[in-house]
Amino acid sequence: MIYSNVEELIAYGLKNKLIEKEDEIWARNSILALLNLPDNNNAAPYKGPLPDNPGEILSDISFYAAENGLLEAATSTYREIFETSVMAVFTKRPSEVSKIFYDTWHEKGIKKATSEFYKYCRKIYYIKTDRVAKNITWKADTEYGKIDMTINLSKPEKDPKEIALQGKIKVSPNAYPKCLLCRENEGYAGRLNHPARQNLRIIPLKLNGKRWYFQYSPYVYYNEHSIVFAEDHRPMRISADTFKNLLDFVEQFPHYFIGSNADLPIVGGSILTHDHYQAGRYVFPMERAQSVKRFKIKKFPKVTFDIVCWPLSVLRLRGPKAQVAKASARVLEVWRKYDDKKVGIIHATGKTPHNTITPIARYKDGAYEMDLVLRNNRTSKEYPWGIFHSRPEYHNIKRENIGLIEALGMAILPGRLKNEMAQIGALIAAGKMEKMKDLSSLAQHYNWVMSFIGDYKGFKAEDVPDILLEEIGCTFIKVLGSCGVFKHDAEGKEAFLRFIYKI
């Protein structure tokens, strides 16, 4: 069977032009060497139908490696490391990939260059489309329009044996690579606590006169989901240069948006140790949100400012590139030191800052556009998770940080919800909601279910899954609203205007 798997993978590589016919023997021998097989056992060339991605073929090959003692341990992570080493055989050198990208850009345009690079990353299985397909996705109708919803099932879970092994590993301050976003990941073989990246390829860029790098995310949440990261391993920092970098990027990639997570815990992303942005070819719900109020500021006569109709507190700036960059820097400067105790905004506790911004840039309809999401990460005894964070009553659906993607209107919800909602649905259909209180995994959902189920009269059992999806969407909007520094009541609107007058 293993020889057939190897031949199928060779056929996949040939079909997708990852190797040429002249490379076939070399590629086969390279894979056989990884499998410690002396020859190909006279296996016939594979003639059957080929999959769109090599995931299942690689899974069979790594199972063989695990069963035959070729891995340090028979765990999912060591299998994935081995699978990546196999796909490295089919991956071009970084210099070749970069040259192809820039040649395509110059000859056929940047849209074609990104599209071809994205397809290539899928073919070499850096982007794991089969795993992403496991995610549960839907559109939720809300007062803010349709919101993108995702229950994340794509990232593999670690088994108990692996967790025990990781607990014995001591991470050195001189670890290599220093983090998941360092350029040294390109071609890295991987280890138990750091994924293999032998099929990762990155493209060098210049932003604001400095070297940055562009790559795609292995677990894409939206079309051409990409990461742009700094050359040096340095902490996330939102500054005047951030706006210049983002606008420089959309000038070169006008078909993409680009944004940054905030640079503080709670309101920031999961990786704050390496300065980076996220980009892609996708229209998020926030982009479609309309203006509540438009105004001008004398210092920036060519820039329009809009308060956006969105659960979070968003200012949208539009105008020429340089003016938008300066105006954004001014908003940040004022917000960093802004206090409004009437609505709980305190910019710092001692030397610990609380105010920051999540910025998103686009080039749209002939103008540069910058959305500035105002964030504050202050905590209190009442709200130890964050005053402007998901409220405890919503933690059954979402308690993690609200980062860039979710601020834009795409919920990334925990995988546990798949099974929990199925169990809740069965109890609702049977009229046995009270039993939720007796089940440890469902008790947290009881008050949430009882808060809305009475609004649905005469529903049928088959309606329950759609009801739950709709209510999850409504709850996510409430989560976003609880993260907004200026609420949508009269007091919040007045407070927002007080801040604007300071600009």
MITOR-554042 format. One record per residue (C-alpha): residue number from 1; residue in one letter; x, y, z. Coordinates in pm, 1 decimal. Layout:
   seq   type         xx         yy         zz
   NUM      A          X          Y          Z
...
END
This chain:
   seq   type         xx         yy         zz
     1      M        0.0        0.0        0.0
     2      I      278.2      247.1       86.5
     3      Y      429.5      213.5     -261.1
     4      S       92.3      295.1     -415.2
     5      N       67.8      600.9     -188.5
     6      V      407.8      722.1     -308.5
     7      E      309.3      675.5     -673.9
     8      E      -19.7      859.1     -617.2
     9      L      168.2     1151.4     -463.2
    10      I      411.7     1156.9     -756.4
    11      A      114.2     1165.2     -993.9
    12      Y      -37.5     1451.6     -791.6
    13      G      288.7     1645.9     -821.3
    14      L      306.1     1592.8    -1197.8
    15      K      -58.7     1687.0    -1254.8
    16      N      -21.0     2010.3    -1058.0
    17      K      314.8     2094.5    -1222.0
    18      L      497.1     2085.9     -888.9
    19      I      756.2     1868.0    -1060.1
    20      E      838.9     1804.4    -1425.8
    21      K      863.3     1463.0    -1588.2
    22      E     1241.6     1486.9    -1560.5
    23      D     1205.5     1525.7    -1181.8
    24      E      997.0     1211.1    -1132.5
    25      I     1274.2      965.0    -1042.7
    26      W     1445.7     1216.1     -815.3
    27      A     1118.1     1296.3     -635.2
    28      R     1034.8      926.9     -588.8
    29      N     1380.9      849.4     -449.9
    30      S     1359.0     1146.6     -212.9
    31      I     1030.0     1021.6      -68.3
    32      L     1153.0      661.4      -47.8
    33      A     1455.9      785.4      147.5
    34      L     1229.1      961.5      397.9
    35      L     1038.7      633.8      438.7
    36      N     1357.9      430.6      472.7
    37      L     1255.3      216.4      173.8
    38      P     1542.1       75.8      -38.6
    39      D     1346.6       73.9     -367.7
    40      N     1002.8      126.1     -516.6
    41      N      907.9     -244.1     -505.9
    42      N      838.9     -229.2     -881.5
    43      A      523.8      -26.8     -813.0
    44      A      328.5       66.0    -1125.2
    45      P      263.9      435.3    -1201.2
    46      Y      -61.3      557.4    -1046.8
    47      K     -345.0      579.3    -1301.6
    48      G     -649.6      649.1    -1084.2
    49      P     -835.6      975.6    -1012.5
    50      L     -640.7     1236.0     -817.7
    51      P     -768.0     1451.2     -528.9
    52      D     -774.6     1831.1     -526.7
    53      N     -525.5     1830.1     -239.2
    54      P     -279.2     1570.9     -108.4
    55      G     -412.8     1558.2      248.5
    56      E     -540.9     1199.9      248.3
    57      I     -236.3     1066.9       62.3
    58      L       -4.6     1233.1      312.1
    59      S     -211.1     1100.9      601.0
    60      D     -167.2      743.3      475.3
    61      I      206.4      797.1      430.7
    62      S      254.0      946.0      778.5
    63      F       52.9      663.5      936.0
    64      Y      295.9      420.7      773.9
    65      A      589.6      621.6      909.5
    66      A      437.7      616.4     1259.8
    67      E      360.7      244.9     1251.0
    68      N      712.6      162.1     1135.6
    69      G      899.0      361.5     1398.9
    70      L     1016.1      643.5     1171.8
    71      L      879.9      916.5     1400.4
    72      E      989.3     1023.5     1747.9
    73      A      635.9      947.5     1864.9
    74      A      314.9      840.4     1693.3
    75      T      130.9     1168.9     1760.5
    76      S      -56.6     1405.8     1530.7
    77      T      216.0     1671.4     1552.6
    78      Y      501.1     1435.0     1461.4
    79      R      289.0     1298.7     1176.7
    80      E      227.9     1652.0     1050.2
    81      I      599.7     1730.4     1070.0
    82      F      668.6     1421.3      859.5
    83      E      397.0     1510.3      607.1
    84      T      553.3     1854.2      566.0
    85      S      895.6     1702.7      502.1
    86      V      739.8     1493.7      224.4
    87      M      576.7     1799.2       62.8
    88      A      910.2     1981.6       78.3
    89      V     1017.5     1751.7     -206.3
    90      F      758.7     1923.1     -428.1
    91      T      824.8     2280.9     -315.3
    92      K     1035.9     2524.0     -518.9
    93      R     1321.4     2713.2     -359.4
    94      P     1234.0     3053.5     -208.7
    95      S     1427.2     3244.4     -474.2
    96      E     1233.7     3068.0     -751.8
    97      V      895.8     3136.0     -588.8
    98      S      981.0     3502.1     -532.3
    99      K     1102.1     3545.3     -891.8
   100      I      784.4     3388.0    -1031.1
   101      F      572.2     3616.8     -811.0
   102      Y      747.3     3935.2     -922.2
   103      D      765.8     3829.8    -1288.3
   104      T      392.0     3763.6    -1284.4
   105      W      329.3     4096.4    -1110.7
   106      H      525.9     4291.2    -1373.3
   107      E      384.9     4101.3    -1670.0
   108      K       23.0     4035.3    -1568.8
   109      G      -46.7     4256.3    -1267.6
   110      I      -62.4     4218.3     -891.0
   111      K     -405.5     4046.1     -888.5
   112      K     -268.7     3765.8    -1106.4
   113      A       48.8     3742.9     -896.9
   114      T     -137.9     3696.7     -568.0
   115      S     -391.8     3460.8     -724.8
   116      E     -118.6     3234.0     -866.4
   117      F       84.7     3241.7     -544.6
   118      Y     -226.6     3152.8     -344.6
   119      K     -301.9     2858.0     -574.4
   120      Y       58.5     2742.1     -546.2
   121      C       48.5     2749.1     -162.7
   122      R     -264.8     2534.5     -177.1
   123      K     -107.8     2285.1     -416.5
   124      I      200.5     2235.7     -198.5
   125      Y      -34.3     2188.5       97.5
   126      Y       91.1     2481.7      298.7
   127      I     -267.5     2606.0      290.6
   128      K     -463.3     2307.5      417.3
   129      T     -795.0     2353.6      237.7
   130      D     -931.0     2014.5      343.3
   131      R     -894.7     2107.3      710.1
   132      V    -1044.0     2452.0      662.1
   133      A    -1342.5     2284.7      493.3
   134      K    -1424.4     2121.3      828.2
   135      N    -1517.6     2460.8      973.0
   136      I    -1887.4     2533.6     1014.3
   137      T    -1969.0     2863.8      842.8
   138      W    -2286.9     3061.7      791.5
   139      K    -2420.0     3416.1      752.8
   140      A    -2619.1     3561.2     1040.1
   141      D    -2878.8     3833.8      979.2
   142      T    -2835.5     4110.7     1235.0
   143      E    -2922.9     4476.4     1280.4
   144      Y    -2578.1     4550.5     1132.9
   145      G    -2636.3     4342.9      822.0
   146      K    -2510.9     3994.4      745.4
   147      I    -2226.2     3882.0      972.5
   148      D    -1975.9     3604.5      887.9
   149      M    -1986.3     3321.2     1140.5
   150      T    -1729.4     3041.3     1180.8
   151      I    -1699.9     2755.1     1428.1
   152      N    -1332.1     2672.6     1401.5
   153      L    -1266.5     2300.9     1353.5
   154      S     -964.5     2326.6     1122.7
   155      K     -675.1     2329.1     1366.5
   156      P     -593.5     1977.5     1484.8
   157      E     -634.6     1898.7     1852.5
   158      K     -338.3     1762.4     2045.6
   159      D     -374.0     1427.6     2216.0
   160      P     -296.9     1376.7     2590.1
   161      K       31.5     1199.0     2516.1
   162      E      151.1     1496.1     2317.1
   163      I       47.5     1745.3     2583.5
   164      A      249.8     1546.0     2837.0
   165      L      553.9     1554.8     2608.4
   166      Q      521.6     1930.5     2556.6
   167      G      508.6     1984.4     2931.1
   168      K      864.1     1849.6     2957.0
   169      I     1004.0     2093.4     2701.2
   170      K     1180.2     2404.2     2827.7
   171      V     1170.9     2690.9     2578.3
   172      S     1502.5     2870.3     2555.4
   173      P     1511.6     3250.2     2524.4
   174      N     1741.6     3181.9     2228.3
   175      A     1484.5     2955.5     2060.3
   176      Y     1504.9     2924.5     1684.6
   177      P     1286.8     3047.9     1524.0
   178      K     1193.8     3295.6     1793.6
   179      C      822.5     3283.9     1705.3
   180      L      576.2     3158.7     1444.8
   181      L      612.2     3477.3     1239.1
   182      C      988.8     3507.9     1206.6
   183      R     1129.4     3477.7      855.2
   184      E     1350.2     3193.5      982.9
   185      N     1040.6     2971.5      970.2
   186      E     1079.9     2936.4      593.6
   187      G     1203.8     2579.7      541.1
   188      Y     1217.6     2498.8      915.0
   189      A     1181.1     2125.3      988.3
   190      G      963.8     2172.8     1297.3
   191      R      964.1     2030.7     1649.7
   192      L      704.7     1921.8     1900.9
   193      N      625.3     2276.9     2014.4
   194      H      683.7     2449.9     1679.5
   195      P      518.6     2351.5     1348.6
   196      A      712.1     2237.5     1043.9
   197      R      739.2     2500.5      772.4
   198      Q      940.7     2329.0      499.9
   199      N      674.1     2415.3      244.0
   200      L      631.0     2774.2      360.6
   201      R      729.7     3036.6      104.2
   202      I      738.8     3409.8      169.8
   203      I      768.9     3712.9      -57.1
   204      P      987.9     4013.7       35.0
   205      L      820.4     4356.0       23.4
   206      K      911.2     4718.2       86.0
   207      L      671.7     4917.2      306.3
   208      N      752.0     5275.8      397.7
   209      G     1109.7     5216.2      278.5
   210      K     1170.3     4911.6      500.6
   211      R     1181.0     4535.6      440.8
   212      W      869.1     4333.9      524.2
   213      Y      751.1     3988.5      417.1
   214      F      428.4     3853.3      273.5
   215      Q      290.3     3500.8      311.6
   216      Y      -41.1     3317.5      325.2
   217      S     -193.8     3174.3      641.2
   218      P     -200.1     2792.2      654.1
   219      Y     -551.1     2801.0      805.0
   220      V     -732.6     3055.3      590.0
   221      Y    -1047.2     3216.0      730.3
   222      Y    -1123.4     3411.9      412.4
   223      N    -1007.6     3440.8       51.2
   224      E     -630.4     3492.4       14.2
   225      H     -590.5     3529.6      391.4
   226      S     -235.0     3657.4      422.1
   227      I       14.0     3777.5      680.6
   228      V      256.9     4067.0      637.4
   229      F      533.3     4065.3      896.2
   230      A      834.1     4274.9      992.3
   231      E     1186.6     4163.1      906.7
   232      D     1299.1     4196.2     1269.9
   233      H     1152.8     4009.1     1565.0
   234      R     1004.1     4302.6     1753.9
   235      P      681.4     4351.8     1952.4
   236      M      356.5     4469.4     1798.0
   237      R      334.4     4847.8     1802.3
   238      I       67.7     5080.6     1664.6
   239      S      234.0     5408.6     1568.0
   240      A      234.1     5673.3     1293.8
   241      D      451.6     5436.4     1089.2
   242      T      181.4     5169.5     1111.4
   243      F      -56.8     5383.9      906.8
   244      K      212.0     5460.2      650.4
   245      N      290.4     5088.6      620.2
   246      L      -73.9     4990.6      575.1
   247      L     -139.5     5257.6      315.2
   248      D      181.9     5170.1      133.6
   249      F       61.4     4810.7      114.1
   250      V     -279.9     4890.7      -35.3
   251      E     -112.2     5121.9     -284.5
   252      Q       80.8     4817.0     -409.3
   253      F     -203.9     4568.0     -347.2
   254      P     -515.6     4777.1     -421.4
   255      H     -736.0     4465.0     -442.4
   256      Y     -653.4     4373.6      -80.2
   257      F     -748.5     4513.3      258.1
   258      I     -484.5     4513.0      532.1
   259      G     -519.0     4563.6      904.7
   260      S     -337.6     4525.2     1231.7
   261      N     -439.3     4380.1     1562.5
   262      A     -407.2     4626.1     1847.8
   263      D      -78.2     4619.6     2035.3
   264      L     -208.8     4554.0     2387.4
   265      P     -322.4     4235.1     2563.2
   266      I     -696.9     4155.2     2577.3
   267      V     -777.3     4380.9     2280.4
   268      G     -487.8     4251.0     2071.1
   269      G     -424.8     3932.4     1876.6
   270      S     -276.1     3602.9     1989.7
   271      I       77.3     3697.1     1880.7
   272      L      200.1     4027.1     2023.2
   273      T      571.5     3941.8     2011.9
   274      H      623.3     4004.5     1638.5
   275      D      498.6     4310.6     1450.8
   276      H      263.2     4193.1     1176.6
   277      Y      -54.1     4263.8      983.8
   278      Q     -326.3     4054.2      822.1
   279      A     -447.1     4112.5      469.2
   280      G     -652.5     3950.0      197.4
   281      R     -895.8     3970.7      -89.0
   282      Y    -1223.7     3982.6       96.9
   283      V    -1503.5     4228.5      178.3
   284      F    -1585.4     4208.4      548.9
   285      P    -1914.0     4323.9      703.2
   286      M    -1746.7     4628.8      858.6
   287      E    -1650.3     4755.7      513.3
   288      R    -2018.6     4752.3      412.9
   289      A    -2125.0     4944.2      726.7
   290      Q    -2269.0     5288.8      663.4
   291      S    -2191.1     5627.6      814.3
   292      V    -2380.6     5757.1     1118.1
   293      K    -2225.9     6103.0     1107.3
   294      R    -1979.6     6270.6      869.5
   295      F    -1762.7     6566.3      956.2
   296      K    -1447.5     6751.5      854.9
   297      I    -1150.3     6873.0     1057.0
   298      K     -969.1     7192.8      954.9
   299      K     -623.4     7039.5     1002.5
   300      F     -701.8     6778.3      736.6
   301      P     -920.1     6953.8      475.1
   302      K     -897.8     6673.6      217.8
   303      V    -1000.1     6397.1      459.0
   304      T    -1357.9     6300.8      546.5
   305      F    -1426.8     6152.3      889.7
   306      D    -1721.3     5920.9      952.4
   307      I    -1858.0     5757.2     1265.3
   308      V    -1944.0     5410.0     1137.8
   309      C    -2265.6     5224.6     1220.0
   310      W    -2095.1     4928.6     1385.5
   311      P    -2105.9     4760.4     1730.8
   312      L    -1747.5     4865.5     1799.3
   313      S    -1640.7     5231.8     1804.0
   314      V    -1507.7     5301.8     1454.8
   315      L    -1386.1     5616.9     1282.6
   316      R    -1349.4     5595.1      903.1
   317      L    -1108.2     5831.7      728.6
   318      R    -1104.8     5877.6      348.5
   319      G     -884.9     6091.0      128.4
   320      P     -534.9     6119.1      -22.2
   321      K     -272.7     5876.9      107.8
   322      A      -46.3     6122.8      292.2
   323      Q     -337.2     6312.6      448.2
   324      V     -507.0     5994.5      570.3
   325      A     -178.4     5879.1      726.6
   326      K     -133.2     6210.3      910.4
   327      A     -494.3     6225.9     1022.1
   328      S     -479.0     5866.5     1150.7
   329      A     -162.6     5948.8     1345.2
   330      R     -341.8     6245.5     1501.6
   331      V     -637.6     6029.4     1609.2
   332      L     -394.5     5781.7     1767.2
   333      E     -200.9     6061.0     1942.1
   334      V     -516.9     6198.8     2101.3
   335      W     -664.3     5857.1     2186.5
   336      R     -346.5     5730.6     2358.1
   337      K     -387.7     5997.7     2628.5
   338      Y     -765.5     6033.1     2627.2
   339      D     -973.4     5997.4     2944.6
   340      D    -1350.2     6011.3     2985.0
   341      K    -1437.6     5877.9     3328.6
   342      K    -1810.3     5925.4     3263.4
   343      V    -1798.6     5624.7     3030.7
   344      G    -1513.7     5435.0     3200.4
   345      I    -1230.3     5536.3     2966.3
   346      I     -898.8     5579.9     3148.1
   347      H     -594.7     5586.0     2921.3
   348      A     -342.6     5443.7     3170.9
   349      T     -292.1     5300.4     3517.1
   350      G       43.3     5431.3     3631.0
   351      K      275.3     5353.9     3341.3
   352      T       52.4     5078.8     3202.0
   353      P     -128.5     5204.5     2888.5
   354      H     -488.5     5106.6     2812.1
   355      N     -586.8     5297.5     2496.4
   356      T     -489.2     5175.1     2150.6
   357      I     -630.9     5130.2     1801.0
   358      T     -707.7     4846.4     1560.7
   359      P     -652.5     4999.5     1212.5
   360      I     -774.5     4867.3      874.9
   361      A     -670.9     5015.9      538.5
   362      R     -821.8     4987.4      190.6
   363      Y     -798.9     5156.7     -147.6
   364      K    -1156.9     5204.7     -256.6
   365      D    -1330.9     5408.3     -525.1
   366      G    -1021.0     5614.4     -598.6
   367      A     -942.8     5707.1     -236.8
   368      Y     -748.5     5568.0       55.7
   369      E     -964.2     5451.6      343.7
   370      M     -863.9     5387.0      702.4
   371      D    -1096.7     5241.6      965.7
   372      L     -976.3     5313.7     1318.9
   373      V    -1132.5     5093.2     1587.3
   374      L    -1086.5     5254.7     1928.6
   375      R     -989.0     5000.3     2195.0
   376      N     -928.4     5002.7     2571.1
   377      N     -801.3     4701.8     2769.8
   378      R     -858.2     4820.9     3126.7
   379      T     -983.3     4561.9     3377.3
   380      S    -1161.9     4590.6     3711.5
   381      K    -1273.0     4366.6     3998.9
   382      E    -1616.7     4346.2     3838.6
   383      Y    -1473.2     4273.1     3493.2
   384      P    -1137.0     4093.9     3532.9
   385      W    -1151.0     3984.5     3167.8
   386      G    -1174.4     4347.0     3057.5
   387      I    -1420.9     4632.9     3101.0
   388      F    -1452.8     4659.4     2722.3
   389      H    -1451.9     4287.4     2659.4
   390      S    -1707.9     4010.6     2611.4
   391      R    -1941.6     4018.0     2910.2
   392      P    -1952.0     3706.2     3134.7
   393      E    -2307.9     3630.7     3022.9
   394      Y    -2174.2     3579.7     2667.9
   395      H    -1876.1     3361.7     2762.4
   396      N    -2069.8     3047.7     2676.2
   397      I    -2035.9     3158.2     2311.4
   398      K    -1719.8     3368.7     2310.8
   399      R    -1477.0     3464.0     2586.8
   400      E    -1151.4     3498.5     2390.8
   401      N     -998.6     3822.7     2264.2
   402      I    -1176.4     4012.5     1989.1
   403      G     -896.6     4062.4     1739.1
   404      L     -877.9     4212.6     1392.9
   405      I    -1078.2     3951.4     1200.9
   406      E    -1363.7     3953.0     1451.5
   407      A    -1364.1     4332.3     1477.0
   408      L    -1421.9     4328.8     1100.6
   409      G    -1731.2     4114.8     1145.9
   410      M    -1618.6     3753.0     1114.5
   411      A    -1676.3     3547.2     1428.4
   412      I    -1415.4     3280.2     1506.4
   413      L    -1590.9     3061.6     1761.3
   414      P    -1455.0     2765.7     1960.5
   415      G    -1491.5     2415.1     1813.6
   416      R    -1667.3     2290.7     2128.7
   417      L    -1984.6     2465.8     2008.3
   418      K    -2044.3     2205.6     1737.9
   419      N    -2120.2     1925.2     1983.5
   420      E    -2272.4     2151.9     2246.8
   421      M    -2524.3     2300.9     2002.2
   422      A    -2616.6     1953.5     1874.9
   423      Q    -2691.0     1840.0     2231.2
   424      I    -2880.2     2159.4     2313.1
   425      G    -3081.2     2126.1     1993.3
   426      A    -3188.8     1773.8     2084.1
   427      L    -3300.5     1886.0     2432.4
   428      I    -3492.9     2184.7     2294.8
   429      A    -3665.2     1966.3     2033.7
   430      A    -3764.0     1723.3     2309.2
   431      G    -3879.4     2003.4     2541.0
   432      K    -3623.6     1903.7     2802.6
   433      M    -3422.4     2227.4     2841.8
   434      E    -3406.8     2182.9     3221.0
   435      K    -3171.1     1887.6     3173.1
   436      M    -2905.1     2130.0     3050.6
   437      K    -2845.6     2233.6     3412.8
   438      D    -2742.3     1877.5     3499.3
   439      L    -2477.0     1848.2     3227.0
   440      S    -2145.2     2018.5     3298.7
   441      S    -2077.1     2098.8     2933.1
   442      L    -2423.3     2251.8     2876.7
   443      A    -2503.3     2421.5     3209.1
   444      Q    -2331.4     2741.8     3095.0
   445      H    -2580.6     2766.7     2805.9
   446      Y    -2900.2     2730.7     3010.4
   447      N    -2967.4     3099.7     3084.4
   448      W    -2874.4     3191.2     2727.8
   449      V    -3123.6     2942.1     2578.6
   450      M    -3401.7     3044.8     2817.3
   451      S    -3347.1     3411.4     2725.6
   452      F    -3466.7     3357.9     2368.1
   453      I    -3649.5     3028.0     2328.7
   454      G    -3978.5     3182.5     2445.5
   455      D    -3969.9     3420.4     2147.3
   456      Y    -4009.5     3129.8     1906.3
   457      K    -4368.6     3011.8     1905.8
   458      G    -4478.9     2690.3     1740.5
   459      F    -4138.9     2594.0     1604.3
   460      K    -4073.0     2244.0     1476.7
   461      A    -3781.7     2017.9     1568.4
   462      E    -3622.4     2076.4     1228.9
   463      D    -3624.6     2453.8     1295.6
   464      V    -3406.1     2429.0     1606.9
   465      P    -3059.9     2420.8     1436.8
   466      D    -3139.9     2740.3     1242.8
   467      I    -3273.2     2907.6     1556.7
   468      L    -2948.5     2831.3     1740.5
   469      L    -2734.9     2961.7     1454.1
   470      E    -2938.0     3282.3     1443.8
   471      E    -2906.6     3333.5     1818.1
   472      I    -2531.4     3267.0     1811.4
   473      G    -2503.9     3543.3     1550.9
   474      C    -2708.0     3783.2     1764.4
   475      T    -2491.5     3702.3     2066.4
   476      F    -2174.4     3769.4     1870.3
   477      I    -2306.2     4117.0     1787.4
   478      K    -2362.6     4169.7     2161.5
   479      V    -2004.5     4055.2     2225.3
   480      L    -1876.9     4314.2     1977.6
   481      G    -2100.4     4577.6     2133.5
   482      S    -1961.1     4508.4     2479.5
   483      C    -1612.9     4574.0     2338.0
   484      G    -1710.9     4915.9     2204.6
   485      V    -1570.9     5200.3     2413.6
   486      F    -1860.3     5428.5     2316.8
   487      K    -2198.4     5260.2     2352.2
   488      H    -2489.8     5323.2     2118.3
   489      D    -2701.8     5502.5     2375.4
   490      A    -2735.6     5879.8     2413.2
   491      E    -2450.3     5899.7     2664.7
   492      G    -2220.2     5696.1     2440.5
   493      K    -2292.5     5910.5     2134.7
   494      E    -2219.2     6229.6     2328.9
   495      A    -1897.0     6075.6     2459.5
   496      F    -1786.4     5982.9     2107.0
   497      L    -1839.1     6342.9     1994.5
   498      R    -1641.2     6472.0     2294.6
   499      F    -1347.4     6264.7     2176.5
   500      I    -1380.5     6387.4     1818.6
   501      Y    -1371.2     6751.2     1931.7
   502      K    -1025.3     6681.2     2077.9
   503      I     -883.8     6577.7     1740.5
END
